C-alpha cells in the first residue's frame, strides 16, 4: 500500500523527538504499513466508530504511556494523519 504523510503527522513526530523507543516503534510501523498488501495485515488496527475510512493503531510504551497513530484509508493509499498520546487522540477524533 502507498503511505502518505499529512503535515500534522510530521509536526507530531517532531514533538516526540526525545522519545527514542517510541520513534523506533513508529519507524517499524511505517515499514509494516508500506509493505502491507491489505489493511488486515496491520498490527493492532481498529476502525474508529464514527468514521468509515479512519483507523487507529495502538503504540504502547509502558503502563503510563500509550500513543495512537491515526490513519485514513483512501483507495489503495493510506494517509498518516496524527500520532498523539491516547487521551489527546480521542479528543481530536471526537469532533
Phi and psi in degrees as a GROMACS rama.xvg file:
@    title "Ramachandran Plot"
@    xaxis  label "Phi"
@    yaxis  label "Psi"
@TYPE xy
-85.6543  130.846  UNK-2
-110.217  128.37  UNK-3
-123.899  155.606  UNK-4
-119.245  133.323  UNK-5
-82.5406  154.199  UNK-6
-59.0262  -34.8635  UNK-7
-62.8775  -36.8608  UNK-8
-62.894  -42.8288  UNK-9
-64.0916  -39.6644  UNK-10
-66.0425  -40.1425  UNK-11
-61.5682  -39.3647  UNK-12
-64.7546  -39.0891  UNK-13
-63.8719  -33.0676  UNK-14
-69.6575  -23.2261  UNK-15
-99.7136  21.4931  UNK-16
-57.8118  -36.9169  UNK-17
-76.4181  -9.22071  UNK-18
-98.9375  92.8709  UNK-19
-64.0652  -45.3844  UNK-20
-62.6977  -40.7916  UNK-21
-64.737  -44.0973  UNK-22
-62.4795  -36.0109  UNK-23
-66.1487  -42.0227  UNK-24
-65.3026  -40.1134  UNK-25
-63.8385  -43.3572  UNK-26
-61.162  -43.1032  UNK-27
-68.2178  -35.6847  UNK-28
-64.1023  -40.2405  UNK-29
-62.4581  -41.6446  UNK-30
-61.5547  -42.8206  UNK-31
-63.8315  -40.9282  UNK-32
-65.0242  -41.9246  UNK-33
-64.6818  -35.3767  UNK-34
-88.392  -9.87396  UNK-35
-70.6269  141.875  UNK-36
-90.3826  -25.9254  UNK-37
-146.409  168.868  UNK-38
-67.0082  -31.1115  UNK-39
-64.0904  -17.1871  UNK-40
-81.0702  -9.06192  UNK-41
-77.9536  130.903  UNK-42
-77.2701  134.342  UNK-43
67.3714  25.1618  UNK-44
-86.8405  154.082  UNK-45
-156.955  132.867  UNK-46
-73.0093  140.774  UNK-47
-75.0873  143.76  UNK-48
-58.3653  -46.0849  UNK-49
-85.3946  -5.17449  UNK-50
-122.559  142.394  UNK-51
-89.7093  -26.2261  UNK-52
-113.479  2.6826  UNK-53
-109.1  140.191  UNK-54
-138.779  168.194  UNK-55
-130.722  153.9  UNK-56
-124.859  130.21  UNK-57
-77.0575  140.888  UNK-58
-131.108  111.351  UNK-59
-109.821  118.635  UNK-60
-88.6368  -53.5756  UNK-61
-153.38  -167.146  UNK-62
-62.327  -36.8531  UNK-63
-92.5932  -24.0006  UNK-64
-111.868  111.988  UNK-65
-126.027  135.229  UNK-66
-123.375  160.51  UNK-67
-131.97  139.139  UNK-68
-105.729  122.435  UNK-69
-94.861  129.948  UNK-70
-127.006  151.07  UNK-71
-121.104  130.85  UNK-72
-100.33  122.769  UNK-73
-133.566  99.8536  UNK-74
65.3826  -123.561  UNK-75
-97.4335  10.7051  UNK-76
-118.384  152.44  UNK-77
-121.644  130.095  UNK-78
-101.703  123.778  UNK-79
-81.2717  114.939  UNK-80
-98.7522  -53.4604  UNK-81
-142.649  156.368  UNK-82
-137.417  112.843  UNK-83
-138.836  159.559  UNK-84
-60.5147  152.011  UNK-85
-48.9336  -52.8531  UNK-86
-62.4643  -40.6058  UNK-87
-67.4596  -34.8672  UNK-88
-61.014  -47.3418  UNK-89
-73.0106  -25.9777  UNK-90
-67.9663  -40.3374  UNK-91
-64.5192  -42.6392  UNK-92
-86.5891  2.06492  UNK-93
-77.968  -21.0426  UNK-94
